[in-house]
Amino acid sequence: MDAPQSKIPASGPGQFDAAQQELFEQPAFCPQWPSNATKEGQLLAALLDGASLNHPEFGSIARTWRLAAYAWLLKRKGWHVRTLTEDGQPWTGKTCGIARYILEPSDIKAVKGART
């Protein structure tokens, strides 16, 4: 005798297909703030001041060469960090591209407007 086929999708215990809905609509710009004591927080502070940084410049500020990782974390938290490519000749002595990171001016304006 065959068991009746279930119309419930195969998902693990406690998992549901329906997505959770928001009670209130999220604002258009709502990033998460990192702690100021982290390298990620140092990067955000510099970018909010209008700086554009590449790896050697950030290394002299934060003593780390993981700028790409911290920029990626800021992107995941909702910040609009842009990646530009510049010639690496002055830094490396070779023809190569080096990433330069900047924060979108709209993010800077939104934060400065919220703080006043």
N, C-alpha and C positions, 0 to 999 in steps of 0.2 A: 504494500500500500504506500503510495507516495504522499509525502507531507504537503500541505498547501503552501504555495509559494508566497513568501512575504513581500509586500510592496515597500518595505522599509529599506532604505539604502544601506549597503554594508559599510558601517562606520564603527569606530571604536566606542567603548563605553563612555558616556558623557559627551559625545560629539554630536552636533546637530548640523543640518544643512543650512538652516536659516542664519543669516548674518545678524549680529546684534545691531540694533538701531540706536541712534543717538536721541536722547531726550531733547537736547537743544542743538541747534545748528552750530557747527564749529565755525569760528571766524576764518576769514580767508588766509590770514597769516598767524599761525599759532605754533611756533617752534618750541622745542624743549631747550631749556638753558642748561649747559653743563656747569659743573662746579668750577669756580674760579681757581681752585687749587690744582686743577689738572692741566695737562698740556693742551687738551682740547679747549679748555676755558681760556688759556693764554692765547691760543690761536684766534678764538672768537673775539677776545678783547682787542687784539691787534687789527683784525678785519673790521670791527665796528668803528675803529678810529680812522678807517679809510685806507689802511695799509694794503698793499698787494705783496705777497711773499712767495719766494721760491724756497727750495730746500736749503741752500747754503745760508740764506738770510734767516730763515726760521731756526736753523741749527745754532746760529749765534745768539738768538734770543732765548730759546728753550733748551738748548743743549741736547737736541735729538734730531735724528734724520728720518723720523716717521711722519713727516708732514702730510703725505698722501693719506695715511691711515686716519689722522685726526680730521682732515678735510672730509673724508668719506663719512666719519661718524657724525659730523655736523650736518651733512646732507641727509643722513638717515633720520636726524632729529628735526628736520623740517627747514633748515637754513638753506638758502639758495647760494651755495658756494660755486663760483664759476672757475673752470680750469682753462687757462690759456697756455699756449706753448711758445717758448722763446728759445732763441739760439743759446746753446750751452757753451759756446766757445770761450767766453771770459772766465767761466768757472772750471771747465774741465780741460781746456786746451784742445778739445776735439769737436768736430762737427756733430752735434747731437741736439735733441730737443729736451728742454727742462720745463717742467710744469710750473706755472705761476698761478696762485690762487687769489681770488678777490671775492668780496661779498657783493651781491647785487645791490645797487644803490637804493632800490625800493625797500630792501630789508633794513638798511641803515636808517633811512628816512622813517620807517615805521617804528623802529626802536627809539630813535631820538624824539619822535612825536609822542610816544607813550611815556617817556621819562619826564617830559616837561609839564 
